[in-house]
Amino acid sequence: MKKHILCIGDSNTHGYNADPNDSEDHGSRFTENERWTCLLQEALGREYFVTEEGLSGRTTVFPDPLHESMDALPVIYSLLKSHEPVDLLILMLGTNDTKERLGMNAACISLGMQRLVNKAKATDCWGDHGPNILILCPPPIGRAMSDAAMGNGCAEKAEQLAEYYEAQAALTGCRFFNAKDIELNQIDHMHFTRHGHAQLAAILTDLIPSLL
């Protein structure tokens, strides 16, 4: 059986594109030739099976009062069981948790990630090995971030996430990678560019074989 890699994330895993001119079909979602998950599958080859589970607006565990079913906690069990056996779970969440309306600071967001990780570890989906989880800390939101609905203070909280996430990874026995250098677009300063997707795919292509 192929090695199953499940990628749970938000809009940067879904492939949201804020700049239509940056995509080959000029759409609001990067194509299968451009998204990091798809590029990762292509680079890793036939021995791996990469599953993309991205949802724009998704948080770790915090419900959004404006949109239902945005927190990953209620669905992570079903996602893991749907794609079992899971050889590697990649979690890249936290950006949406910084929204002002959710009222969470970076420390609370990291506790949300910890709770999500513990739920994943307790799920019987890991085949003949133990839980194997990679926490990807998303790049900090640019201070020129243009999404008014995100509210105030997002950039400051996003900048603090890596320190807290790295500590949580050590505490919960997860692997950790800080995606701080992945290129963000200059429109909303929050979403990957096409080049950013390729950057992350290349990094993970080199990293993943050592995790499995």
Kinemage of the C-alpha trace (Angstrom):
@kinemage 1
@onewidth
@group {chain A} dominant
@subgroup {mainchain}
@vectorlist {calphas} color= white
{ca met a 1} P 0.000 0.000 0.000
{ca lys a 2} L 1.105 3.554 -0.679
{ca lys a 3} L 2.130 5.828 2.178
{ca his a 4} L -0.884 8.020 2.968
{ca ile a 5} L -0.263 11.694 3.746
{ca leu a 6} L -3.278 13.703 4.924
{ca cys a 7} L -2.989 17.496 4.717
{ca ile a 8} L -5.520 19.367 6.870
{ca gly a 9} L -5.451 23.125 6.552
{ca asp a 10} L -7.233 26.317 5.623
{ca ser a 11} L -7.298 28.429 2.457
{ca asn a 12} L -3.582 27.963 1.790
{ca thr a 13} L -4.180 24.210 1.638
{ca his a 14} L -7.377 24.660 -0.371
{ca gly a 15} L -5.383 26.834 -2.761
{ca tyr a 16} L -7.146 30.191 -2.560
{ca asn a 17} L -5.658 32.674 -5.017
{ca ala a 18} L -5.998 36.388 -4.264
{ca asp a 19} L -4.353 37.416 -7.551
{ca pro a 20} L -6.032 35.952 -10.657
{ca asn a 21} L -3.053 37.002 -12.767
{ca asp a 22} L -0.859 34.636 -10.757
{ca ser a 23} L -2.666 31.478 -11.933
{ca glu a 24} L -2.612 29.728 -15.284
{ca asp a 25} L -6.405 29.868 -15.568
{ca his a 26} L -6.804 33.240 -13.795
{ca gly a 27} L -9.193 31.747 -11.235
{ca ser a 28} L -9.710 32.327 -7.533
{ca arg a 29} L -8.263 28.886 -6.752
{ca phe a 30} L -4.890 27.666 -7.911
{ca thr a 31} L -5.090 24.706 -10.260
{ca glu a 32} L -3.937 21.124 -9.703
{ca asn a 33} L -0.721 22.121 -11.489
{ca glu a 34} L -0.074 24.868 -8.936
{ca arg a 35} L -1.282 23.875 -5.447
{ca trp a 36} L 1.378 22.686 -3.019
{ca thr a 37} L -0.480 19.478 -2.205
{ca cys a 38} L -0.709 18.493 -5.855
{ca leu a 39} L 2.902 19.457 -6.533
{ca leu a 40} L 3.939 17.415 -3.512
{ca gln a 41} L 2.104 14.366 -4.851
{ca glu a 42} L 3.797 14.720 -8.208
{ca ala a 43} L 7.253 15.117 -6.683
{ca leu a 44} L 6.943 12.254 -4.192
{ca gly a 45} L 5.716 9.836 -6.826
{ca arg a 46} L 3.664 6.678 -6.915
{ca glu a 47} L 4.731 5.305 -3.548
{ca tyr a 48} L 2.837 8.116 -1.803
{ca phe a 49} L -0.801 9.230 -1.747
{ca val a 50} L -1.339 12.866 -0.759
{ca thr a 51} L -4.852 13.896 0.281
{ca glu a 52} L -5.833 17.567 0.313
{ca glu a 53} L -8.314 18.637 3.025
{ca gly a 54} L -8.251 22.435 2.901
{ca leu a 55} L -11.123 24.729 3.893
{ca ser a 56} L -10.970 28.502 3.611
{ca gly a 57} L -11.533 30.021 7.043
{ca arg a 58} L -10.784 26.832 8.996
{ca thr a 59} L -9.507 27.225 12.564
{ca thr a 60} L -7.977 24.733 14.972
{ca val a 61} L -10.738 24.331 17.575
{ca phe a 62} L -12.479 27.712 17.805
{ca pro a 63} L -16.006 28.054 16.329
{ca asp a 64} L -16.536 31.100 14.131
{ca pro a 65} L -19.736 33.004 15.021
{ca leu a 66} L -20.192 34.082 11.402
{ca his a 67} L -19.669 30.749 9.608
{ca glu a 68} L -20.599 27.255 10.723
{ca ser a 69} L -18.300 24.201 10.765
{ca met a 70} L -15.057 26.148 10.508
{ca asp a 71} L -13.220 24.502 13.419
{ca ala a 72} L -11.270 21.342 12.669
{ca leu a 73} L -11.880 19.613 15.993
{ca pro a 74} L -15.378 18.238 15.248
{ca val a 75} L -14.282 16.829 11.880
{ca ile a 76} L -10.738 15.590 12.426
{ca tyr a 77} L -11.888 12.153 13.601
{ca ser a 78} L -13.981 11.596 10.482
{ca leu a 79} L -11.246 12.926 8.198
{ca leu a 80} L -8.636 10.638 9.710
{ca lys a 81} L -10.934 7.617 9.624
{ca ser a 82} L -11.974 8.350 6.031
{ca his a 83} L -8.367 8.261 4.872
{ca glu a 84} L -6.939 5.545 7.118
{ca pro a 85} L -4.392 4.181 7.399
{ca val a 86} L -2.652 7.529 7.804
{ca asp a 87} L 1.142 7.462 7.680
{ca leu a 88} L 1.625 11.205 8.131
{ca leu a 89} L -0.784 13.959 9.162
{ca ile a 90} L 0.202 17.494 8.187
{ca leu a 91} L -1.590 20.250 10.110
{ca met a 92} L -1.247 23.826 8.858
{ca leu a 93} L -3.733 25.973 10.755
{ca gly a 94} L -3.693 29.068 12.929
{ca thr a 95} L -4.047 32.051 10.617
{ca asn a 96} L -7.822 32.225 10.953
{ca asp a 97} L -7.574 31.718 14.711
{ca thr a 98} L -6.004 35.185 14.908
{ca lys a 99} L -9.258 36.868 13.850
{ca glu a 100} L -10.233 39.609 16.262
{ca arg a 101} L -13.798 38.285 16.661
{ca leu a 102} L -12.510 34.985 18.070
{ca gly a 103} L -10.707 36.772 20.914
{ca met a 104} L -7.720 34.403 21.088
{ca asn a 105} L -4.073 35.283 21.636
{ca ala a 106} L -1.144 33.246 20.290
{ca ala a 107} L -0.859 31.188 23.474
{ca cys a 108} L -4.536 30.182 23.283
{ca ile a 109} L -4.204 29.352 19.586
{ca ser a 110} L -1.302 27.040 20.372
{ca leu a 111} L -3.443 25.329 23.009
{ca gly a 112} L -6.047 24.857 20.300
{ca met a 113} L -3.427 23.166 18.164
{ca gln a 114} L -2.445 20.994 21.119
{ca arg a 115} L -6.044 19.882 21.612
{ca leu a 116} L -6.376 19.093 17.905
{ca val a 117} L -3.153 17.082 17.945
{ca asn a 118} L -4.237 15.109 20.995
{ca lys a 119} L -7.549 14.269 19.302
{ca ala a 120} L -5.669 13.073 16.211
{ca lys a 121} L -3.254 10.993 18.283
{ca ala a 122} L -6.170 9.295 20.050
{ca thr a 123} L -7.839 8.334 16.760
{ca asp a 124} L -7.339 4.742 15.631
{ca cys a 125} L -6.151 5.462 12.097
{ca trp a 126} L -2.406 4.944 12.217
{ca gly a 127} L -2.091 1.428 10.873
{ca asp a 128} L 0.737 -0.585 12.366
{ca his a 129} L 2.678 2.430 13.682
{ca gly a 130} L 2.093 5.223 16.158
{ca pro a 131} L 0.799 8.727 15.439
{ca asn a 132} L 2.977 10.704 13.042
{ca ile a 133} L 2.107 14.401 12.887
{ca leu a 134} L 3.861 17.388 11.319
{ca ile a 135} L 2.804 20.808 12.568
{ca leu a 136} L 3.389 23.434 9.898
{ca cys a 137} L 3.311 26.955 11.266
{ca pro a 138} L 1.890 29.232 8.550
{ca pro a 139} L 3.867 32.329 7.600
{ca pro a 140} L 3.010 35.477 9.538
{ca ile a 141} L 0.334 37.688 8.039
{ca gly a 142} L 1.802 40.826 6.487
{ca arg a 143} L 1.175 43.951 8.530
{ca ala a 144} L -0.386 45.474 5.403
{ca met a 145} L -2.996 42.692 5.440
{ca ser a 146} L -6.085 44.029 3.649
{ca asp a 147} L -8.898 41.776 4.921
{ca ala a 148} L -10.903 44.059 7.210
{ca ala a 149} L -13.021 41.134 8.441
{ca met a 150} L -9.946 39.634 10.092
{ca gly a 151} L -9.920 42.599 12.485
{ca asn a 152} L -7.098 44.156 14.476
{ca gly a 153} L -4.053 42.497 15.973
{ca cys a 154} L -3.871 39.555 13.552
{ca ala a 155} L -0.362 40.230 12.303
{ca glu a 156} L 1.046 40.547 15.796
{ca lys a 157} L -0.524 37.269 16.938
{ca ala a 158} L 0.532 35.453 13.758
{ca glu a 159} L 4.133 36.518 14.312
{ca gln a 160} L 4.109 34.844 17.736
{ca leu a 161} L 2.659 31.509 16.612
{ca ala a 162} L 5.899 29.794 15.592
{ca glu a 163} L 7.428 30.012 19.069
{ca tyr a 164} L 4.312 28.562 20.695
{ca tyr a 165} L 3.777 25.910 18.021
{ca glu a 166} L 7.349 24.691 18.266
{ca ala a 167} L 6.918 24.278 22.022
{ca gln a 168} L 3.649 22.407 21.507
{ca ala a 169} L 5.276 20.112 18.958
{ca ala a 170} L 7.966 19.196 21.473
{ca leu a 171} L 5.359 18.670 24.186
{ca thr a 172} L 3.102 16.436 22.066
{ca gly a 173} L 5.803 14.503 20.210
{ca cys a 174} L 5.111 16.051 16.799
{ca arg a 175} L 7.475 17.204 14.105
{ca phe a 176} L 7.594 20.948 13.448
{ca phe a 177} L 8.365 23.209 10.518
{ca asn a 178} L 8.111 26.995 10.390
{ca ala a 179} L 6.883 28.094 6.948
{ca lys a 180} L 7.844 31.716 7.639
{ca asp a 181} L 9.749 32.133 4.372
{ca ile a 182} L 6.967 30.971 2.051
{ca glu a 183} L 6.092 33.783 -0.340
{ca leu a 184} L 2.798 35.611 0.246
{ca asn a 185} L 1.039 37.758 -2.329
{ca gln a 186} L 1.201 41.548 -2.158
{ca ile a 187} L -2.578 41.970 -2.412
{ca asp a 188} L -3.872 40.598 0.890
{ca his a 189} L -0.453 39.655 2.372
{ca met a 190} L -1.978 36.455 3.708
{ca his a 191} L -2.180 33.840 0.945
{ca phe a 192} L 0.551 31.982 -0.895
{ca thr a 193} L 1.593 33.024 -4.359
{ca arg a 194} L 1.984 30.413 -7.074
{ca his a 195} L 5.706 30.513 -6.312
{ca gly a 196} L 4.936 30.084 -2.608
{ca his a 197} L 3.022 26.874 -3.320
{ca ala a 198} L 6.003 25.582 -5.286
{ca gln a 199} L 8.345 26.592 -2.454
{ca leu a 200} L 6.412 24.661 0.168
{ca ala a 201} L 6.059 21.604 -2.053
{ca ala a 202} L 9.816 21.541 -2.648
{ca ile a 203} L 10.592 21.849 1.065
{ca leu a 204} L 8.201 19.057 1.999
{ca thr a 205} L 9.449 16.831 -0.804
{ca asp a 206} L 12.879 16.918 0.820
{ca leu a 207} L 11.541 16.642 4.372
{ca ile a 208} L 8.856 13.972 4.200
{ca pro a 209} L 10.964 10.906 3.361
{ca ser a 210} L 12.827 11.403 6.644
{ca leu a 211} L 9.500 11.445 8.529
{ca leu a 212} L 8.240 8.113 7.192
